[in-house]
């Protein structure tokens, strides 16, 4: 759930911080590129960079995109796993996106909008929609509503990731992959250690599209040890 601006700018009085954010946003090359390439948000380029380097997404894969709104990562996933079946020479994949917010429809993806990942009924819905009830890849760009208190927000995001790791036990295929956003802080090592218990390969990634002054990074966990 990335911070994206999708509107005509209204010239209202803004604080200095808001004005600086707006100016930076409008000058951001990834914002411009997302409009040119018709991605819903600049965050698409984070996943594109990670996938170009590390081949997370492959044709035929089933993907669960958590915190999917506004749908940019799902757009990338649809392309990379051949969810539309446009390339007859490779397998056709599947993309399922989930978010607390509403997600506009996207050809090639199935969305569970206004849906809480923490609800038990959500897991059942996910299992019913994924082919054979399983995913090859779990993507998470989830983020909690920010309080402005850095350590508290960090802890809330770590809890979201740990909850997703619990869900993975039910839906992630053996040798599957999980990519999750986290904010740096005191509990990042806790999440990393939990991932290392369940995956053979865990690495930290900070894509170029993540702003340099942001505490945001991603854990890429591969080769799931689960059943």
Backbone torsions as a table, in degrees:
resi	resn	phi	psi	omega
1	UNK	NA	83.5	-174.8
2	UNK	-85.0	161.6	178.9
3	UNK	-85.8	112.2	-175.5
4	UNK	-130.2	147.1	178.6
5	UNK	-108.9	119.1	-175.8
6	UNK	-125.6	43.7	-174.6
7	UNK	-143.6	164.6	166.3
8	UNK	-70.9	135.8	-176.5
9	UNK	-73.1	127.3	175.8
10	UNK	-97.0	134.5	-174.5
11	UNK	-87.4	77.0	175.8
12	UNK	-102.9	159.4	178.3
13	UNK	-66.7	128.5	-177.1
14	UNK	-121.1	156.5	172.2
15	UNK	-71.4	167.1	179.2
16	UNK	-60.7	-40.4	179.7
17	UNK	-64.2	-44.6	179.3
18	UNK	-63.3	-40.2	-179.2
19	UNK	-65.4	-42.2	178.8
20	UNK	-63.9	-41.3	179.3
21	UNK	-62.4	-43.4	-178.4
22	UNK	-64.2	-43.9	179.7
23	UNK	-63.0	-43.4	179.0
24	UNK	-63.9	-41.7	-179.1
25	UNK	-61.4	-45.3	-175.9
26	UNK	-70.4	-24.4	178.2
27	UNK	-90.9	-9.7	-173.9
28	UNK	-62.6	121.9	-179.2
29	UNK	-63.5	-28.8	179.9
30	UNK	-74.5	-29.8	174.3
31	UNK	-66.1	-45.2	179.1
32	UNK	-63.4	-42.3	-179.4
33	UNK	-65.9	-36.7	-180.0
34	UNK	-64.5	-35.8	177.0
35	UNK	-70.1	-42.4	-179.1
36	UNK	-64.0	-39.4	-177.0
37	UNK	-96.4	6.9	174.3
38	UNK	61.3	35.8	168.5
39	UNK	-87.2	150.8	-174.2
40	UNK	-73.7	-17.7	-175.4
41	UNK	-162.0	154.8	179.8
42	UNK	-62.7	-21.9	-178.3
43	UNK	-62.3	-17.9	176.7
44	UNK	-54.5	-34.4	-175.0
45	UNK	-74.1	-21.0	173.1
46	UNK	-65.8	-48.2	-179.1
47	UNK	-70.2	-38.0	177.5
48	UNK	-59.5	-45.0	-179.9
49	UNK	-63.8	-45.7	-179.9
50	UNK	-62.3	-42.8	-177.9
51	UNK	-71.0	-37.0	177.5
52	UNK	-60.9	-37.4	-177.3
53	UNK	-82.9	-35.1	-166.6
54	UNK	-125.0	1.4	173.7
55	UNK	52.5	56.8	178.9
56	UNK	-74.7	-37.1	-174.6
57	UNK	-109.6	132.1	-179.4
58	UNK	-135.6	152.7	178.4
59	UNK	-53.7	134.8	179.3
60	UNK	93.9	-11.5	-179.2
61	UNK	-72.2	148.2	169.2
62	UNK	-98.4	129.5	-172.6
63	UNK	-124.0	133.4	170.7
64	UNK	-107.0	118.4	-178.2
65	UNK	-106.5	108.1	-175.8
66	UNK	-98.4	136.1	-172.2
67	UNK	70.8	43.6	-166.2
68	UNK	-73.9	-26.5	-175.7
69	UNK	-60.2	139.7	3.6
70	UNK	-84.6	0.2	174.9
71	UNK	117.9	8.8	-176.8
72	UNK	-66.5	-42.5	179.0
73	UNK	-66.5	-35.6	177.1
74	UNK	-65.2	-36.3	175.6
75	UNK	-58.4	-47.2	179.1
76	UNK	-61.7	-44.9	-178.6
77	UNK	-62.8	-42.2	178.2
78	UNK	-56.3	-44.0	-180.0
79	UNK	-65.6	-47.5	-169.3
80	UNK	-76.0	-29.2	-179.5
81	UNK	-98.5	4.3	178.3
82	UNK	62.0	43.7	-176.4
83	UNK	-66.2	-25.2	178.1
84	UNK	-85.5	-8.1	-179.4
85	UNK	68.3	25.0	-176.8
86	UNK	-70.7	-25.5	176.8
87	UNK	-104.7	103.3	-175.8
88	UNK	-70.1	-13.2	-176.4
89	UNK	-82.6	-10.6	-178.3
90	UNK	-129.0	162.3	-179.2
91	UNK	-63.3	155.2	177.4
92	UNK	-94.4	128.5	-179.1
93	UNK	-95.9	-169.6	-176.4
94	UNK	-145.7	138.4	-179.5
95	UNK	-128.4	126.1	176.8
96	UNK	-123.2	122.7	179.4
97	UNK	-111.4	143.7	-179.1
98	UNK	-133.0	137.6	175.3
99	UNK	-159.4	153.0	172.8
100	UNK	-66.0	-27.9	-179.9
101	UNK	-88.2	166.6	174.8
102	UNK	-75.1	138.7	177.7
103	UNK	-118.5	126.2	178.1
104	UNK	-65.4	144.0	-178.4
105	UNK	-55.5	147.8	179.6
106	UNK	-138.5	125.2	179.5
107	UNK	-62.2	129.3	179.6
108	UNK	96.4	-6.0	179.2
109	UNK	-127.6	152.2	172.8
110	UNK	-111.4	132.2	-177.3
111	UNK	-119.2	139.1	166.3
112	UNK	-106.1	91.3	-179.4
113	UNK	-82.2	158.1	177.0
114	UNK	49.2	45.7	-174.8
115	UNK	-127.3	132.6	-177.2
116	UNK	-93.0	120.1	179.8
117	UNK	-60.1	-24.9	-175.3
118	UNK	-79.9	-12.1	-179.0
119	UNK	-79.3	133.0	178.4
120	UNK	-55.4	-34.2	-180.0
121	UNK	-64.8	-26.5	179.5
122	UNK	-66.9	-42.9	178.1
123	UNK	-59.4	-42.6	179.1
124	UNK	-63.5	-40.2	179.2
125	UNK	-65.1	-41.7	178.6
126	UNK	-61.4	-46.2	-179.7
127	UNK	-62.7	-34.2	-179.3
128	UNK	-73.3	-24.5	-176.6
129	UNK	-94.4	-34.7	179.4
130	UNK	-67.2	139.8	175.0
131	UNK	-56.6	123.7	-177.4
132	UNK	60.3	15.8	176.9
133	UNK	72.9	12.9	-173.6
134	UNK	-130.4	152.6	176.9
135	UNK	-118.0	144.2	171.6
136	UNK	-80.9	-31.8	-175.2
137	UNK	-139.2	134.4	169.6
138	UNK	-111.4	122.2	176.4
139	UNK	-107.1	140.6	176.2
140	UNK	-140.6	112.2	170.0
141	UNK	-110.0	24.6	-178.7
142	UNK	-62.4	149.2	172.9
143	UNK	-150.4	141.4	177.5
144	UNK	-75.1	163.2	171.3
145	UNK	-62.7	124.3	-173.4
146	UNK	-71.9	136.8	174.9
147	UNK	-93.8	-17.1	-173.8
148	UNK	90.8	-9.1	176.4
149	UNK	-96.0	107.6	-168.1
150	UNK	-54.0	-50.5	-175.6
151	UNK	-67.9	-38.0	178.4
152	UNK	-65.1	-44.0	178.5
153	UNK	-63.1	-40.2	176.2
154	UNK	-58.2	-48.1	-178.4
155	UNK	-63.1	-39.2	179.7
156	UNK	-64.3	-38.8	179.3
157	UNK	-69.8	-40.2	176.5
158	UNK	-59.2	-41.1	178.2
159	UNK	-62.0	-39.6	177.0
160	UNK	-61.1	-43.9	-179.1
161	UNK	-66.2	-40.5	178.3
162	UNK	-64.9	-37.9	176.2
163	UNK	-63.7	-38.6	178.0
164	UNK	-66.7	-35.6	177.6
165	UNK	-64.4	-35.9	175.2
166	UNK	-64.7	-41.9	178.5
167	UNK	-63.5	-34.1	-179.1
168	UNK	-57.6	-29.4	-179.3
169	UNK	-61.1	-26.0	-178.6
170	UNK	-94.6	-24.0	-170.2
171	UNK	-126.5	-14.3	-176.3
172	UNK	-87.2	131.5	-179.4
173	UNK	-68.7	152.6	171.8
174	UNK	-54.5	138.4	-176.6
175	UNK	69.2	14.2	178.5
176	UNK	-74.1	177.5	-173.3
177	UNK	-125.8	143.7	173.7
178	UNK	-130.5	129.2	177.4
179	UNK	-121.3	117.8	-175.7
180	UNK	-135.2	139.3	176.8
181	UNK	-78.6	142.3	171.0
182	UNK	-141.8	159.4	173.2
183	UNK	-106.0	136.4	-175.7
184	UNK	-61.3	142.0	179.9
185	UNK	170.9	-169.9	-170.3
186	UNK	-65.8	-24.9	-174.4
187	UNK	-105.3	7.6	179.1
188	UNK	-62.2	-38.4	-179.6
189	UNK	-65.8	-33.5	176.8
190	UNK	-60.3	-47.7	178.6
191	UNK	-63.4	-43.4	179.7
192	UNK	-58.9	-43.5	179.9
193	UNK	-66.0	-38.7	177.8
194	UNK	-64.4	-39.5	177.1
195	UNK	-64.8	-40.7	-179.3
196	UNK	-65.5	-27.3	176.6
197	UNK	-67.4	-29.8	-171.5
198	UNK	-111.3	-9.6	179.5
199	UNK	-129.8	147.5	-179.4
200	UNK	-76.5	-28.2	-175.0
201	UNK	-133.0	120.6	179.4
202	UNK	-131.1	126.9	178.6
203	UNK	-137.2	157.1	179.6
204	UNK	-101.6	135.3	-176.7
205	UNK	-132.0	137.2	170.9
206	UNK	-127.1	98.6	-177.1
207	UNK	-64.3	158.0	178.7
208	UNK	-62.0	-29.8	-179.8
209	UNK	-73.7	-12.0	170.4
210	UNK	-77.9	125.2	-176.5
211	UNK	-61.3	141.5	-174.1
212	UNK	-59.4	-33.0	-177.3
213	UNK	-87.6	5.4	-179.8
214	UNK	-89.6	145.4	176.1
215	UNK	-80.3	2.1	-175.4
216	UNK	-73.6	133.4	168.4
217	UNK	-144.2	178.5	179.6
218	UNK	-131.4	142.3	167.1
219	UNK	-97.8	127.6	172.6
220	UNK	-107.8	112.8	-178.0
221	UNK	-112.4	124.4	-175.0
222	UNK	-124.8	160.5	178.1
223	UNK	61.9	66.7	179.3
224	UNK	-61.5	134.5	-177.5
225	UNK	-86.4	-5.2	-173.6
226	UNK	-61.9	171.2	-177.9
227	UNK	-74.3	NA	NA
